[in-house]
Amino acid sequence: MRTLTARPLTAEAFAHYGEVLEAPREAGRIYIERALANGRAGAKPSLSTTLARPPDLLPFQVTQLERHQFSSQSFVPMEPGRFLVIVAPKLASGGPDVSRAEAFVADPGQGVTYGMDVWHHALTVLDRPMRFAIFMWLERSATDEEFVDVDPFTVAV
């Protein structure tokens, strides 16, 4: 079974998949909007919260990926902690290219926006349970999200 080693999350390394969210280091505002997207006129903005628990075992095994073909999806931690960001490019057929999957560790103070139509793994926290705010656009239809089973691979932190 293939094992990915998660590397630190940086804006440059993640740029193909979306944007890294970080607060400014000096007074002022940073606009984070390059990856925000909605591809359906009938979809409404959705802001939700969740509590994510760490996996029981590491290295972590990935067996499924998801995408939101018509919406970006942002995860903003509501408390400090680390989480995994697992992504895969899209094949010409539309499915995830698991052979080129990448894994990153988001440090405390970082969040992410997955671009529209980006294959990614569900929210996976490390160290301890964490709360997140999640923003995306929803139509409340079957096209809001798609899940696919993939050949398993592991992610080492």
C-alpha positions in Angstrom: 0.0 0.0 0.0 1.3 3.4 -0.9 2.2 5.8 1.9 2.2 9.6 1.6 4.2 11.7 4.0 2.3 14.9 4.9 4.4 18.0 4.5 3.8 21.5 5.9 0.9 23.4 4.4 2.1 26.4 2.4 0.3 28.7 0.0 2.7 27.8 -2.8 2.4 24.1 -2.4 -1.4 24.2 -2.1 -2.1 26.8 -4.9 -3.2 24.2 -7.4 -6.0 23.1 -5.1 -7.2 26.3 -3.5 -6.0 28.8 -0.9 -4.4 28.7 2.5 -6.2 30.9 5.0 -4.0 32.8 7.5 -4.5 35.9 9.5 -2.4 38.9 8.7 0.8 39.4 10.6 0.3 43.1 10.9 -2.8 45.3 11.4 -5.1 45.3 8.3 -7.2 42.9 6.3 -6.2 40.2 3.8 -8.8 39.3 1.2 -8.9 35.6 0.5 -11.1 35.2 -2.6 -9.2 33.6 -5.5 -10.5 30.1 -4.8 -14.0 31.1 -3.7 -16.5 30.0 -6.3 -20.1 29.0 -6.9 -21.1 27.3 -10.2 -24.9 27.2 -9.7 -27.2 30.2 -9.8 -29.7 28.4 -7.5 -27.1 27.6 -4.7 -27.2 29.6 -1.5 -24.3 30.5 0.8 -24.0 28.0 3.7 -22.1 28.6 6.9 -22.0 25.6 9.3 -19.9 24.4 12.2 -18.6 21.0 13.1 -16.6 19.2 15.7 -14.0 16.8 14.3 -12.3 14.1 16.2 -8.8 12.7 15.5 -8.5 9.2 13.9 -7.8 6.3 16.2 -4.6 5.3 14.4 -1.8 6.9 12.5 -0.6 6.5 9.9 -4.1 7.4 8.7 -5.7 5.2 5.9 -7.6 7.0 3.1 -10.3 4.9 1.4 -12.6 7.7 0.1 -12.4 11.1 -1.4 -15.0 13.8 -2.1 -15.5 16.8 -4.2 -18.0 19.7 -4.5 -18.1 20.0 -8.3 -20.0 23.3 -8.2 -18.7 25.0 -5.0 -15.6 25.8 -3.2 -15.4 24.7 0.5 -13.6 26.6 3.3 -12.5 25.2 6.6 -11.7 27.8 9.3 -10.5 26.4 12.7 -12.3 28.0 15.6 -9.5 26.9 18.0 -5.8 26.2 17.6 -4.7 22.8 16.4 -3.3 20.8 13.5 -5.3 19.0 10.8 -4.6 17.0 7.6 -5.3 18.4 4.2 -5.4 15.5 1.6 -6.0 16.4 -2.0 -5.8 14.8 -5.5 -5.8 16.2 -9.0 -8.7 15.3 -11.3 -8.3 12.8 -14.1 -9.6 13.5 -17.6 -12.5 11.2 -16.8 -13.4 13.4 -13.8 -12.4 11.1 -11.0 -9.5 11.6 -8.6 -5.9 10.8 -9.6 -5.0 9.0 -6.4 -1.5 8.2 -7.8 -0.7 12.0 -7.6 -2.5 12.7 -4.2 -0.7 15.0 -1.8 -1.0 15.5 1.9 -0.3 18.5 4.1 -0.4 19.4 7.7 -2.1 22.6 8.6 -0.6 24.3 11.6 -2.6 26.2 14.3 -3.7 29.5 12.7 -4.2 28.0 9.2 -7.4 27.1 7.4 -8.1 26.2 3.8 -10.4 26.8 0.9 -10.7 23.9 -1.5 -11.4 25.2 -4.9 -14.5 24.2 -6.8 -14.3 20.7 -8.2 -11.2 19.7 -6.1 -11.0 16.1 -4.8 -10.2 16.0 -1.1 -10.5 13.9 1.9 -12.9 14.6 4.7 -11.8 16.8 7.6 -9.2 15.0 9.6 -7.8 16.6 12.8 -4.6 15.6 14.6 -3.8 15.7 18.3 -7.3 16.5 19.7 -10.9 17.3 18.8 -11.3 20.7 17.0 -14.2 22.9 16.0 -14.4 24.4 12.5 -16.6 26.9 10.6 -17.3 25.6 7.1 -18.4 27.8 4.2 -19.7 26.7 0.9 -22.7 27.1 -1.5 -25.5 24.5 -1.3 -28.4 23.8 -3.6 -29.6 21.0 -1.3 -29.5 18.5 -4.2 -27.5 15.4 -5.0 -25.0 17.5 -6.9 -23.8 19.3 -3.8 -21.2 16.7 -3.0 -19.8 13.5 -4.5 -18.0 10.7 -2.7 -15.9 8.0 -4.3 -14.1 5.0 -2.9 -10.4 4.9 -3.9 -7.7 2.3 -3.7 -6.5 2.7 -0.1 -3.3 4.6 0.7 -1.9 5.8 4.0 -0.8 9.2 5.2 2.0 9.5 7.7 2.4 12.6 9.7 
